[in-house]
Amino acid sequence: MKFKLLILNVLFSLVLYSQDELYPQYPHPVKIPVFLSATFGELRNNAFHAGVDIKTQGVEGKEVFAVADGYVSRIGVSPFGYGKVVYITHNDGYTSVYAHLSKFNQKLTDYVRSKQYEERSFAQNIILDDNVFPVKRGDYLGLTGNSGSSGGPHLHYEIRDTETQEPLNPMYFGLKVRDTKRPSIKALAIYPLDNSVVDDNCLALYSKVVFKDNKYILDNSTFKANGSIAFGINVHDMADGSYNKNGVYSIELYADDELIFNIKSDKYSYNETRYINSLIDYSYYIKEKERFIRTEIDEFNKLSIYEKANGIVNIQEGDTIKMSFIVKDYSNNKSVLNFTLIGSELPELEPKEILPRSYYRIFDGNPSSINLDACEVEIPEFAFYRDEYVKAVQIDTIDNIFSEYAYQIGSEEIPLHKKINVRIKPPKGYDDDSTLYVAIINENGERIFLGAQMKDGFIQARTNVLGVFILSKDTIKPNIKPLNFRTDSSISENWSLRFEIEDKDSGIAKYDLYVNDEWVLADYDAKNKLLIYQVDSHIKKGDNNIKLIVTDMMGNEAVYNTNLQR
């Protein structure tokens, strides 16, 4: 037995070695011990995680270094997404990405700052030729941070194929993380498909998994079934030295020792990342905030991470099928869940409900439209992952709206792959009201701004979420609040001026800060509603006039004006 285990370990080591041979081996981008708070391909909202998140000991300001020779090909600055980010195109056909930085090195800082002043914009997307900023392996790039949509200090690190821009698993490129922990299996889902049953029921069955006697088990591991059956599994991974629940590397499903489903987090394309909503049990996720990876492949799901795209078993009365999920992390730590299907007699099923005319058929990936008089919906081809029936009705029970009705278009539990166009006609008396916008009402009753384009007498917006749509009104200007100074005060001790800026209706569209009538650069941290101006040479000794103008998406403008002494 020990000999067999030794052989298996050697074989796995050879597999990893052969993978390493295929890719260049880079040093770590930071000089601190590497622990991950997120893995490649991890499941996120509407997307797969495109890299790994390297923990930075809970703080910002750790140095970041280039992992190979090349040149800086792109620099990004945004209050959202990757925040401050550097892209390096290497001489070996790959591109590395370093995101959520707090600061660039001095050369990059000066260059970006000049562009920001030239365009009078904090946000930047700068594309560079290969002769502007050449880079050598080990060159200092900047400091780690928490910029953009980051949820805490860390370095988001990616490797991409330069030609295709497909993100690849950075673990193939020499990233080393100590990991002796096996993945965790939390729950099993069994989905009876059309005219099928599990335990005499045609509804999905969800079963909790427990860890006992060093293995993952179900309270009852035998299920009666008849017909076509698909499955789902709820899993996460953990590594040494970290409590973060990360994504797993691979999932396999066997039926009587035959592999019928397999996904692996090696690479994917950005244009397919939204297919994650077809990979998971989307309806369950919306309701329970837990993700089950499904083995059924929807007809219009073109995701490339499927290596074995079946995942469905057909079972009849008298059959017995031994099922086994095998879940692995990149270090080949493995967890197994075994269960059995017993073919049962098919009970008499209730006839399918005949849907009323309020449901629209969206079939075969065809484009379609929905018309509710003052509300029109345009649906492009392959907007859904499979054939859908979409409920479309007028609702007259929602108050404080500026459309004739609220309009329910489908349900938020139905995932959309492409954006649809929702057009709502204002009622009489509001035809030329420029303060109206299309909003969707979320599960908390909040009105989320979607857009306000006027066309052919309708106000329209594009959305990739179904639900209840209305016309709402925004006449309220944004709120501006100074945080670390008082109006008409002295700032002789300040190294920065900080403002809280917020708009609760349509959201902030732009801001401009002026010092003594000159536009100055201020960093915008949208997630914290924070605007920061680093005091510089624009602030003179004596009186300084500070003027901040904040405009929301509907054009409402707030102005804060003060004189500060230095």
Secondary structure, 3 states (H helix, E strand, C coil): CHHHHHHHHHHHHHHHHHHHHHCCCCCCCECCCCCEEECCCCEECCEECCCEEEECCCCCCCEEECCCCEEEEEEEECCCCCCEEEEEEECCCEEEEEEEEEEECHHHHHHHHHHHHHHCCCCEEEECCCCCCEECCCCEEEEEECCCCCCCCEEEEEEEECCCCCEECHHHHCCCCCCCCCCEEEEEEEEECCCCEECCECCCEEEEEEEECCEEEECCCEEEEEEEEEEEEEEEECCCCCCCCECCCEEEEEECCEEEEEEECCECCHHHHHHHHHHECHHHHHHHCCCCEECCCCCCCCCCCEEEECCEEEECCCCEEEEEEEEECCCCCEEEEEEEEEECCCCCCCCCCCCCCCEEEECCCCCEEEECCCEEEEECCCCCCCCEEEEEEEECCCCCCCCCCEEEECCCCCCCCCCEEEEECCCCCCCCCCCEEEEEECCCCCEEEEECEEECCEEEEEECCCEEEEEEECCCCCEEEECCCCCCCECCCCCEEEEEEECCCCCEEEEEEEECCEEECCEEEHHHCEEEEECCCCCCCCEEEEEEEEEECCCCEEEEEEEEEC
